[in-house]
Amino acid sequence: MRVGIVAIAAASLLLAGAASAAEVKVLASGAIKEAYLELIPQFEKASEHKVTTTWAGTVDIKKRMAAGEICDIVIVASPELDAFIKDGKVVPGSRVDLVRSGIGVAVRAGAPKPDVSSGEALKKALLAAKSIGYSTGPSGVYLASLFERMGIADQVKSKLKQTAPGVLVGSIIASGEAEIGFQQVSELIHVPGIDFLGPLSADVQKITVFSAGIHSAAKEPEGAKGLVKFLTAPAAAPVFKQHGLQPG
């Protein structure tokens, strides 16, 4: 039923004034991947546009944009998108906030589950862990600052295992390379071989907003606007929520 509702919403948003079918190119953060992949076929069916998506970590998205890569839509954490707007690479006024994402915690499937119910409990778990996985993306940047704030940066430095851009932290938790690991909830909950412990507690949580913007050299700006409208339609919200993301 949900798929049907999303399709109807897409049709109402797009088909009434749809232009000829086009290929909409998207450069996107993996934080939204699972929900996005569920939604895109509905958009394509309703609009008759084709969506081609390149997935990359934040570091690589910044490199690609700096190198002059052209797409129609960029989806990335809002601070990076704002920087692209400032640099003239994304159209001013085109930013639309898609989802909000918290940071989650996981351990290898079947491993003992440490208490992470508070900042103090998390600090103890980090000091006890033999290895700690984190990313190069927004969650990883925040974790590094959190370790400093907790006063344990020097104590955990030798334990840190940072994944390459675009590589899921869950993969090194599942393999045993990291005893405990952190990434956006949406990037952890679908990884096999791990036990998701939940989001960070409110006292140490960091919410990241992932936003979409139209590339200043977009070849299909109207198709891009249609896709953004679809992703922010009320009927798409349950899909994002199912995948650990909060709309808007």
N, C-alpha and C positions, 0 to 999 in steps of 0.2 A: 504493500500500500504506500509506503514511504517513497519508493522509487517512482510510483505513479504520480504522487503529489509533487515531487521535485520536477518531474517532466512537465506537468501542467504549469507549474510556476515558471519554468524556463520558457515554455511556449508563450505564456502571457507576456513575459518580459521581452522576448526576442522576435517572435515570428510576425507580430503585427507590422513591424516596420523593418523586417530583415532585408539586408542587402544581399547581393549574390554571395554564394558560399566562398569562404576564404580560409586560408591556413593561418591560424593564430599561433605565434611562437611565444613560448613562456620560458623564462629563466627563473627557477624557483628553489627555495630552501626545502630540504627534506623534512622539516618539522610538520608540514601539512600534507605529506605525500599520501598516506593511507586514505584519508578522507577525500582528498582531491581526486585520487584515482577512482574512487567510487562515484564521484559526482560528474566527472568529465564526460563519460559516455552519454549521460542524460543531456548535457549541454550540446554535444555534437549532434545527437538525434533531433533535438528541438530546433537548433539553429542551422543545421546542415554545414556548419563550419567544421574544419578539422583542427584539432589542437595538438601541437607538437611541443613537448616539454623537455627541457634539459634540467636535470637535478644536480645541485651542487651545494657544498657547504658554504657558509658565509664567507670564509677566506677566499674560496675559489670564485664566488660570485663577484666579489670586489675586484679580483684579478681580471676576470673576464670583462667586466665593465670598463676597467681602466685601460684594457687593451683594445677597446672599441667594439666589442661584440654588440651586435644589434639584434633585438628581439622586439616583441610587441608589448609584453608585460614583464615586469620584474616583481617577484614576490620574495621579500626578505624582511628581517627584523626592522622595525620602524626607524631606529637611529641610522642604520645603513641606507635605507631608502631616502631619508631626509638629506643625507650626505650626497646621494646621487642627484637629488633635486638641486641642491646648492651648486653642484658641479655642472649643471646643465644637461645631465644625461637622462633625467626623468622629467617629464612635463610638470611644471609648477601647478598646483591645484589638483593634480590627478591622484594624489595619495588617497587610498581607501583602506581603512583598517579591517582586516578579514577576521582574524582570530587572536585570542589571548592564550598563552601557554605557560604553565608552571613547570618547574623542574621536578623530576622524579628520581627515585632511588631504587636500585635493584641489586640482587646478589645472584650467584649461580643457582640454578634449580636444585633444590634439595639441601642447600647449604644452610647452616644456622642463620636465623634472621635477627640481626641486631636491632635494638631499640633505636628508632629514629623519630620518635614522637615529639621531640623538642630540640631546640638548638643545643642544649647542654648534652642531651642524650646522643645527638649526632656527633658532637665533638668527641665524646668518649668512643663512639664506634669508629671514627676516623683514626684516632690514636691507636686503637686496638687492631685495625686492619693491617694486613701485610702488603696490600696493594690497592690503589684507588684509581678508577678509570674516569676520565672526563674528556670533553670534546674541545675543538678549537672554536666552536660557535659561541653564541651568546651565553649559553649555560656554563660553558667552560670558563669564559671570561669572568662571569660572576663568581663561580666556585673559587677561582684564584683569589679574588678579593675577599670572599667569605673566610678562607683559611687565614688570611692576614688579619681580618677583624676578630677572629677567634683566638688569635695569638699562637697558631700552630703551624704556620707556613713552613718554618724551618724543620719542624718535627716530621712533617708529612712529605717534604720535598723529594726525598729519595724513593718514596712509595708511588709517586704519581706516574700514571700511564696515560698519555694523551693520544687519542686516535688521530689519524690523518684526516684532513678535511673531507667530509662526506661519508666517513666510515662510522657506523653506529657503535656507540659505546657498549650496547648490549652484546655485540659480537665478541668483545674481549672479556666480558663478564662470563658469557656462555663457555668460552674456551678455557677459562680459569686464569687468564693473564691478569685480570683484575678481580679482586675479591669482592669489592663493592664499587658501584659506579653510578654516575649521574648524567642525565641528559633531559631534554624536554620530555614530558610525560608521553606525548604522542609518538616519540621516537623510541620509547622503551617498551610500551605495553604490548606490542605485537612481535617482539623478538623471541624466537623459541630458545629454550635452554636456560631461561632466567626466571627468577621469582621477583615480581614487581612488589616492592614494599609500600609504595604509595608516594604521594607528593611530599616535598619538604614541608615541614611544619610552618605555620604562618609566621612565626618569629624570625625565620631565616629564608622564607620563600622569596623568589624573584619572578615576577610575571613579565613575560616578553610579549610584545604586540608584533604580530607579523602582518605586514601591509603590502598592498599591490600598488604599482604605479605604471603609467604608460611611458614607454621609452620615447625619448625625444625624437628618435629617428624611426619610430614604428611604421611599418608598411601597412598594417591593418589596424589602425587606431579604433575604428568603429567596432570591429569584431572583438577587439580587446576590451572595450567598454562594455560590450554585451556580456562577455565572460565574467567580468568583475561584478556586474549587476546580478548575474546568476549565482555567483558564489556568496553574495551577501543577501540573497533572497531569504525570507523567513523559513521557507520550506527546506532550505539547505542546512539550517541550524542543527536539527537532530543528528545529521550525519557527522558534522564536526564534533558534536558532543560525544557521540559514540566512540570517537577516536581520540578522546582525551583533550579536546580543544574547546574553548569557549568562544562563540561567535562575537565578533566586534572587538 
